[in-house]
């Protein structure tokens, strides 16, 4: 069984950047809200970083998972944000540190470049990565393809799960005109949709067969399969933890997962 438990704190507190805690700043106390402390040593802290081209929906995926919330207005991420949901999978408790960072031009080749250009982003010591692209604009896949190549060249990616996520599934061929718009326009639209489907098939083949990475499609706008994104990632991480510790990491037949929503817990089949 897999479940995610909400933290009993306000939305404003969850949005706080806790960089200074990572530098040994101690306990942060906010007026009118409970204190936030670093994870105890008894918990397994899983550091997950989301990366992707501009406007692919990285922040929206996180906000749907944590708050069950979506904003139509596009606001570029200009600073790092961290989120701390807790997850139980196969009776094993994890605390997830989800990091949402501004778009990066390249993955740091070593710790010096990370410190110089991406201080406190935690890019090179992440437990796992979620690489997001826009299904309605498959050209955005090239960005994460380049980042992934740089990762492989600059750090040991063995036992580092990578999940590729195609977001905005709701926009696929949504602009297809009706028959009344003219046969020529309809034919052009159908041709464009066919080209898009072919590109998606090529992407799936590359990710699953050649990269040996997980792949999933979702819609952050309609909260479709957003929970499944983190369910898939945590199962990948738990399988690695199980193989390294020798415990049985076989995926359960009945799984449940929930994000921090308006209720304290939710579960899906």
C-alpha positions as CSV (number, residue, x, y, z in Angstrom):
1,X,0.0,0.0,0.0
2,X,1.1,3.5,-0.7
3,X,-0.2,6.6,0.9
4,X,0.7,10.3,1.2
5,X,-0.2,12.3,4.3
6,X,-0.8,16.0,4.4
7,X,1.2,18.2,6.6
8,X,-1.0,20.3,9.0
9,X,0.3,23.7,8.0
10,X,-1.0,26.6,5.9
11,X,-0.4,27.2,2.3
12,X,1.7,30.2,3.0
13,X,4.0,28.2,5.2
14,X,4.4,25.5,2.6
15,X,5.5,28.0,0.1
16,X,8.4,29.3,2.2
17,X,11.9,28.8,0.9
18,X,13.8,26.9,3.6
19,X,17.3,27.3,2.3
20,X,18.6,28.6,5.5
21,X,17.5,25.4,7.3
22,X,19.6,23.4,4.9
23,X,22.6,25.6,6.0
24,X,21.9,24.7,9.6
25,X,19.6,27.6,10.5
26,X,17.5,25.5,13.0
27,X,13.8,25.8,13.5
28,X,11.7,28.3,11.6
29,X,8.7,29.7,13.4
30,X,6.1,31.7,11.6
31,X,3.5,33.8,13.4
32,X,0.1,32.1,13.3
33,X,1.4,28.8,11.9
34,X,3.2,25.8,13.3
35,X,7.0,25.6,13.3
36,X,8.7,23.7,10.5
37,X,11.7,21.6,11.4
38,X,14.2,19.6,9.3
39,X,13.3,15.9,8.9
40,X,14.4,13.7,11.8
41,X,17.1,11.1,11.1
42,X,14.5,8.3,11.4
43,X,12.9,9.4,8.1
44,X,14.2,8.7,4.7
45,X,14.4,12.1,2.9
46,X,13.9,11.8,-0.8
47,X,15.1,14.8,-2.8
48,X,13.1,15.2,-6.0
49,X,13.9,18.0,-8.5
50,X,11.5,19.0,-11.4
51,X,13.2,20.3,-14.5
52,X,11.8,21.4,-17.9
53,X,11.5,24.1,-20.5
54,X,9.6,27.3,-19.7
55,X,5.8,27.0,-19.4
56,X,5.6,23.2,-19.5
57,X,3.7,23.1,-16.2
58,X,6.2,22.0,-13.6
59,X,4.8,24.2,-10.9
60,X,1.2,23.3,-11.8
61,X,2.0,19.6,-11.4
62,X,3.4,20.2,-7.9
63,X,0.6,22.5,-6.8
64,X,-2.0,20.0,-8.0
65,X,-0.3,17.2,-6.1
66,X,0.3,19.2,-2.9
67,X,-2.8,21.5,-2.8
68,X,-5.1,20.2,-5.5
69,X,-5.0,23.7,-7.0
70,X,-4.5,25.0,-10.5
71,X,-3.9,28.6,-11.7
72,X,-4.8,29.6,-15.3
73,X,-2.4,32.5,-15.3
74,X,1.2,31.7,-16.2
75,X,3.7,33.0,-13.8
76,X,7.3,32.0,-14.5
77,X,9.2,30.5,-11.6
78,X,11.8,33.1,-10.6
79,X,13.1,31.5,-7.4
80,X,13.4,28.1,-5.8
81,X,10.4,26.7,-3.9
82,X,10.4,23.6,-1.8
83,X,7.5,21.4,-0.6
84,X,7.6,18.6,2.0
85,X,4.8,16.0,1.7
86,X,5.3,12.7,3.6
87,X,4.7,9.3,1.9
88,X,4.2,5.8,3.2
89,X,4.8,3.0,0.6
90,X,5.0,-0.7,1.5
91,X,4.9,0.3,5.2
92,X,8.0,2.5,4.7
93,X,7.9,6.2,5.6
94,X,9.5,8.7,3.3
95,X,9.6,12.5,3.5
96,X,9.8,14.0,0.0
97,X,11.5,17.3,-0.6
98,X,10.1,18.5,-3.9
99,X,12.1,21.3,-5.4
100,X,10.7,23.6,-8.1
101,X,13.5,25.8,-9.6
102,X,13.6,28.4,-12.4
103,X,14.5,27.2,-15.8
104,X,18.2,26.3,-16.0
105,X,20.3,26.7,-19.2
106,X,22.4,23.7,-18.4
107,X,23.0,21.0,-15.8
108,X,26.1,21.8,-13.7
109,X,29.0,19.7,-14.7
110,X,30.5,19.8,-11.2
111,X,30.0,21.1,-7.7
112,X,31.9,24.3,-8.5
113,X,29.5,25.3,-11.3
114,X,26.5,24.4,-9.2
115,X,27.7,26.5,-6.3
116,X,28.5,29.4,-8.7
117,X,25.3,29.4,-10.7
118,X,22.7,27.3,-8.8
119,X,23.5,27.8,-5.2
120,X,21.2,25.8,-2.9
121,X,19.2,24.3,-5.8
122,X,20.5,20.8,-4.9
123,X,20.7,19.7,-8.5
124,X,23.6,17.3,-8.3
125,X,22.6,15.5,-5.0
126,X,19.0,14.9,-5.9
127,X,17.6,11.4,-5.2
128,X,15.5,11.5,-8.3
129,X,14.5,13.7,-11.2
130,X,11.2,14.5,-12.9
131,X,11.7,15.8,-16.4
132,X,8.6,17.6,-17.8
133,X,7.7,18.5,-21.3
134,X,4.6,19.8,-23.1
135,X,2.7,17.2,-25.0
136,X,1.1,19.9,-27.2
137,X,4.6,21.2,-28.1
138,X,6.9,18.2,-28.4
139,X,9.8,20.5,-29.3
140,X,10.0,21.1,-25.5
141,X,11.2,17.5,-25.2
142,X,14.6,18.5,-26.7
143,X,15.3,20.7,-23.7
144,X,15.0,17.8,-21.2
145,X,16.8,15.5,-23.7
146,X,19.8,17.8,-23.5
147,X,19.6,18.1,-19.7
148,X,19.4,14.3,-19.4
149,X,22.5,13.9,-21.6
150,X,24.4,16.4,-19.4
151,X,23.3,14.6,-16.3
152,X,24.7,11.3,-17.5
153,X,28.0,12.9,-18.4
154,X,28.4,14.9,-15.2
155,X,27.2,12.6,-12.4
156,X,26.8,8.9,-11.6
157,X,23.2,8.3,-12.6
158,X,23.1,4.7,-11.4
159,X,20.4,4.2,-8.9
160,X,19.0,7.7,-9.6
161,X,15.4,7.3,-10.9
162,X,14.4,9.6,-13.7
163,X,10.8,10.0,-14.6
164,X,9.8,11.7,-17.9
165,X,6.4,13.4,-17.7
166,X,4.4,14.6,-20.7
167,X,2.1,17.4,-19.4
168,X,-0.9,19.2,-21.0
169,X,-2.5,16.1,-22.4
170,X,-5.8,18.1,-22.5
171,X,-4.3,20.3,-25.3
172,X,-3.6,17.5,-27.7
173,X,-5.2,18.4,-31.0
174,X,-7.7,20.6,-29.1
175,X,-7.5,23.2,-31.9
176,X,-8.7,20.9,-34.6
177,X,-11.3,22.8,-36.7
178,X,-14.7,21.4,-37.4
179,X,-15.8,20.1,-40.8
180,X,-17.6,23.4,-41.4
181,X,-14.2,25.2,-41.3
182,X,-13.3,23.7,-44.7
183,X,-11.9,20.4,-45.9
184,X,-8.5,21.8,-46.5
185,X,-8.1,23.1,-42.9
186,X,-9.5,19.9,-41.5
187,X,-7.0,17.8,-43.6
188,X,-4.1,20.1,-42.4
189,X,-5.2,19.7,-38.8
190,X,-5.5,15.9,-39.0
191,X,-2.0,15.8,-40.6
192,X,-0.6,17.9,-37.8
193,X,-2.2,15.6,-35.2
194,X,-0.7,12.6,-37.0
195,X,2.8,14.1,-36.9
196,X,2.4,14.8,-33.2
197,X,1.3,11.3,-32.5
198,X,4.3,9.9,-34.4
199,X,6.7,12.2,-32.5
200,X,5.1,11.1,-29.2
201,X,5.6,7.4,-30.1
202,X,9.3,8.2,-30.8
203,X,9.7,9.9,-27.5
204,X,8.1,7.0,-25.6
205,X,10.4,4.5,-27.4
206,X,13.5,6.6,-26.7
207,X,12.7,7.1,-23.0
208,X,11.6,3.6,-22.1
209,X,13.8,1.5,-24.4
210,X,17.0,3.5,-24.6
211,X,17.1,5.7,-21.5
212,X,15.5,2.9,-19.4
213,X,13.5,5.6,-17.6
214,X,9.9,5.8,-16.5
215,X,7.3,7.7,-18.7
216,X,3.9,9.0,-17.9
217,X,1.4,11.5,-19.4
218,X,-0.8,13.8,-17.3
219,X,-2.8,17.0,-17.3
220,X,-2.1,19.4,-14.5
221,X,-5.0,21.6,-15.4
222,X,-7.6,18.8,-14.8
223,X,-5.5,17.0,-12.2
224,X,-5.5,13.9,-14.5
225,X,-2.9,11.3,-13.5
226,X,-0.9,13.9,-11.5
227,X,-1.1,11.6,-8.4
228,X,0.1,8.8,-10.7
229,X,3.2,10.8,-11.5
230,X,4.4,10.7,-7.9
231,X,3.1,7.2,-7.3
232,X,5.2,6.0,-10.2
233,X,8.3,7.9,-9.0
234,X,7.9,6.6,-5.4
235,X,7.5,3.0,-6.6
236,X,10.8,3.4,-8.5
237,X,12.5,4.8,-5.5
238,X,11.1,2.2,-3.1
239,X,12.1,-0.6,-5.5
240,X,15.7,0.7,-5.3
241,X,15.6,1.0,-1.6
242,X,14.2,-2.5,-1.3
243,X,16.9,-4.0,-3.5
244,X,19.7,-2.3,-1.6
245,X,18.3,-3.3,1.8
246,X,17.3,-6.8,0.8
247,X,13.6,-6.3,1.7
248,X,10.8,-7.4,-0.6
249,X,10.1,-4.4,-2.9
250,X,7.5,-6.1,-5.1
251,X,4.8,-3.6,-6.1
252,X,1.5,-4.3,-4.3
253,X,-1.6,-5.1,-6.3
254,X,-3.8,-2.6,-4.4
255,X,-2.1,0.8,-4.1
256,X,-3.4,4.1,-2.7
257,X,-1.8,7.5,-2.9
258,X,-3.0,10.9,-2.0
259,X,-1.7,14.5,-2.3
260,X,-2.2,17.3,0.1
261,X,-5.6,18.5,-0.9
262,X,-8.4,20.3,0.7
263,X,-8.8,17.2,2.8
264,X,-6.1,15.7,5.0
265,X,-5.8,12.5,2.9
266,X,-7.1,11.0,-0.3
267,X,-6.6,7.6,-1.9
268,X,-7.2,6.2,-5.3
269,X,-7.1,2.7,-6.8
